[in-house]
């Protein structure tokens, strides 16, 4: 446990020096919060089911943080380590693979939680954000969703040959999903066909899971099963395909 804590602390300091992942995890969601919150405020709207714009958007922004960490931050970091021979040296050192990969999971979950906490605190103090009806459930949903998307990140890191490719593939997959899933924009503004198509996107199920718990509608069984199934499949694929050099 001490080795994992020390490894995670080192990885955290390195993570904060990586500009792309740090920006989209810690800064970009706050920019969206202040941009759309400044435009629309947080007064209840019939168009949004009686919720304010900020109350409606924050669960989606949280999903965005989770997706960014899993599909952009983690694959880039591991691909850089592979390119620079760091993973090979880790494997040769008296450090277990579980320690290396466990520290990656821990640091990415922590950075996601820091980004989410910053977003929620800003929403409360600036716009009077309504906190989730089921806070414990919402926290568990964040952890489950984070682990699910980190498993996708391991697959991307396993299949992409370079860090540049990992960044390009991660962004190409993530950004269309971000806008179609309800993470960046309310699905109420999308055409019905795009909303129907978005049900095939993993990030949509993160948004649905978080929104239902946030609004007091309980656990969304479909979203939960999809994310757990995705975690199992992606973990199995990454175990078979992950390369240390």
N, C-alpha and C positions, 0 to 999 in steps of 0.2 A: 504493500500500500504506500509506503514511504517513497519507493522508486517511482510509482505512478504519479504521486503528487509532485515530485520534483520534475519529472519529465513533462507533466502538464504545465507546470509553471514556466519552464523554458519555452515550450511550444506556444504558450500564451503570449509571451513577449515577442516571439518571432511573428506570430499571427498579426499582432497590432502594427507590425512594420510592413505588412502586405497591403498595398493601397486599394486594390480593386475590391477584394472581399470585405475589407474594413469599411470602405465607403458605402457599399450597398447593404451592409448589415447594420451599421450604426448611424449613418448619416442620411442616406436616401429616404428611408421611411419617415424620418423626421421632416425632411423637406416636403414630402407629399402631405404629411399631416398639416403643416403650417400653410402650404399652398392652398389645398382644397378647404381646410378649415377657415382660412382667411377669406376665401371666396364665398363659401356657402354657410359658414358658421355651424352651429350645432342645434339649431331650433328644430323641434319635431316636424316631420314632413309626412303627409299622407302617401307620397310617392315612395317613401322608404319604410312603409309600414308603421308610421308614427314615431320612428326613431330619427335622431338628428344625423347629419352627414358624418360627423366624427364618430358617433356611436356605431354607425353602420359600417364605417370603413376600417376601424382599428383591428378587428379580427382578421380582415383581409391583409392588412399591413403586417400583422404578425405572421401570417402564412407566407408572405413575401420574404420576410427575414429567414424563416426556416428553409424555404426553397433556395434562396441565395447562398446560404451557408453550405447546404448539401450539394448543390449542382455547380457552384462556381468556386467557393472558397476551398473546400476539401480537395476536389480534383486537381486544382492548380497547385496546391501545397505539396501533395504527394507526387505529382508529376515533376515538379522542380526537384524534390528530393531524389527521385529516380535519375533524372538527367545529371545531377551533380554527384552521383555516386554515394549519396548519404544513406540511402536505404541499403545499399550493398554493405557499407561499413557497419550499419546497425546490425545487419544480419550476422556479420562476422564477429561482432562484439558480444560480450556476455549480457545481451539485452534480448529478451524474448520478443517474438513478433507480436504477441498479445499486448505487451507493454507499449510498443511503438504504436500499434493501431488503436489500442485503448486510450492512449493519451490524445490521439487525433479526435476520437469520438468525444472525449471529455472536454477538450478545449473548444471544439466547435459548438457543443451544447452550451457551454458557459458563455461564449461570445454571443450566441443567439439569445440567451436569457438576459444578458446585459442590454442588448439592443431592444428586446421586448420591454424590459423594465423602463428604459429611457423613454420609449414611445408611450407607454401607459402613464408614466408620471407626467410627461409633457401634456398628454391629453387631459388628465385630471385637472392640472393647475391652470391650463390655458383655456380649455373648452368645456370643463365640467363633465368629462367623460364618465359615463355610467359603467361601473365595474361589473364583471360577469356575475350572473345569477348563481353559477356553480363554480366558484374559484378553484376548488381542489380539482374538480373534473377538468376545468380549462387548463390547469397546470399539467395534469396527466396527459391531456390531449396534445399539448405543446411538446412534451417529452416523446410521446409515441410518434408524432408527426416528424419531429427532429430526427429520431433514430431511423425512421423510414426513408427520409430524404438523404440522410448520411449514407445509408446502404446504396442508394442510387449513385451517390458521389464516389463510393468505392468502385462501383462498376465502371463509371466514366474514367476514373484514374487507372483502372486495369486495362481498358480497351484503347485509350488514346496514347499515341506514341510519344508525344512531347507536351510540355506545359502550354505551349502556344495552341496546340490542337485541343487540349483539355479546356482551355479558356474559350476558344471559338465554339466548340461543340456545346459546352455548358451554357453559354450565352444564347446560342442559336435555339436550343431547346427551351431554355427558361423564360426568355423575354416574351415570346408569343403566349406561352402558358400563363405568364403573370398577368397579361392584359385580358385574356379570355376567361380566366378562372374566377374572377371577382376579387383577386388580391389587390390589384392597383385601381380598378374601376368597378363600381357596383354593376352587377349583372343586369340590373333593371334597365340600364342604358343600352344593352346589347340586343341585337335582333334575336328572335326566338331560335333560329337555326344555329346561331353561334352558341347560344346557351345550351342547346341540346348537344352540340358537338363537345362543349367543354366538359360534359360529364365523363368523357373518356380521358380527361387529363388528371394526373395525380394531384396537382395542386388544388384543383377544384374540391377534392374530397377533404383536403386540409381546411380550406375555407368553410366548407359545410359543417365539418366537425366542430370547429371553433365557434362558428356563429351560433349553432344550435345550443351549445353549452353556455355561451355568453348571454344568449337571450332567454335562457331558462327552459329550452325545449328538450333537454336531456341529451343522451348520447345518440348520435346518428349511426345506427347499426351498419348501414351500407358503407358509409365513409370509413368507419373503424375497420371493417373487414377488408376493404380495399387496401388501406394503408398497412395493416398487419400482413396481408398476403404479399403486398409489394415488398415489404421488409424481408420476408422469408425468402422470396424468389431472388431478390437482388443480392442478399447475403450469400445464398448458395452459388450464384453466378460469380460473384467477386472472389469467393474462396477458390473456385476452379480457375479463374483467369488472372488473378492478381500477380504481377511481376515485381520482383525486388530489384531487377536491373535490366 
